[in-house]
Amino acid sequence: MAPRRTVNHQKRKPSPYRLPLVLLGAAGVLLLLLGVLLPVDGWKVLLIALGLILLVILQRAVMDRRGGG
């Protein structure tokens, strides 16, 4: 197991993947909310499914970055 870096580590570089992961999560949550709130039945299922897919992709990307298989 690799040693954890502290927050005050001066040579620490920001991750280039942080913003895309945040945007991916925000898009997934937004699609889920739109799917629940929109009154059109055909779009509800599609938006909820896309939101869930994005959140699963986000979860796997975060787990891969942490080395959690």
C-alpha positions as CSV (number, residue, x, y, z in Angstrom):
1,M,0.0,0.0,0.0
2,A,1.4,3.4,-1.0
3,P,1.9,6.0,1.7
4,R,-0.8,8.7,1.8
5,R,0.1,12.2,0.8
6,T,-0.7,14.9,3.2
7,V,-2.8,18.0,2.2
8,N,0.2,20.3,2.9
9,H,2.5,18.4,0.5
10,Q,4.2,21.2,-1.5
11,K,5.1,19.3,-4.6
12,R,1.7,17.8,-5.1
13,K,0.2,18.3,-8.6
14,P,-3.5,18.7,-9.0
15,S,-5.1,15.8,-10.8
16,P,-6.0,16.5,-14.4
17,Y,-9.1,14.2,-14.0
18,R,-10.7,16.0,-11.1
19,L,-12.8,18.4,-13.2
20,P,-14.0,15.8,-15.7
21,L,-15.1,13.5,-12.9
22,V,-17.0,16.3,-11.1
23,L,-18.7,17.2,-14.4
24,L,-19.6,13.6,-15.1
25,G,-21.1,13.2,-11.6
26,A,-23.1,16.5,-12.0
27,A,-24.4,15.4,-15.4
28,G,-25.5,12.1,-14.0
29,V,-27.3,13.7,-11.1
30,L,-28.9,16.3,-13.4
31,L,-30.2,13.6,-15.8
32,L,-31.6,11.6,-12.9
33,L,-33.4,14.7,-11.6
34,L,-34.7,15.6,-15.0
35,G,-35.9,12.1,-15.5
36,V,-37.9,12.2,-12.3
37,L,-39.3,15.7,-12.7
38,L,-40.2,15.7,-16.5
39,P,-43.9,14.9,-17.1
40,V,-43.1,13.1,-20.5
41,D,-43.1,9.4,-19.9
42,G,-40.9,8.4,-22.8
43,W,-38.1,10.7,-21.8
44,K,-38.2,9.7,-18.2
45,V,-36.9,6.2,-18.6
46,L,-34.2,7.4,-21.0
47,L,-32.9,10.2,-18.8
48,I,-33.0,8.1,-15.7
49,A,-31.1,5.3,-17.5
50,L,-28.5,7.7,-18.8
51,G,-28.0,9.3,-15.4
52,L,-27.5,5.9,-13.8
53,I,-25.0,4.9,-16.5
54,L,-23.0,8.1,-16.0
55,L,-23.0,7.6,-12.2
56,V,-21.8,4.0,-12.6
57,I,-19.0,5.2,-15.0
58,L,-18.1,7.8,-12.4
59,Q,-18.0,5.3,-9.6
60,R,-15.8,2.9,-11.6
61,A,-13.4,5.8,-12.6
62,V,-13.0,6.8,-9.0
63,M,-12.4,3.3,-7.9
64,D,-9.8,2.8,-10.6
65,R,-8.0,5.9,-9.5
66,R,-7.9,4.7,-5.9
67,G,-6.7,1.3,-7.0
68,G,-9.8,-0.5,-5.7
69,G,-10.4,-2.8,-8.6
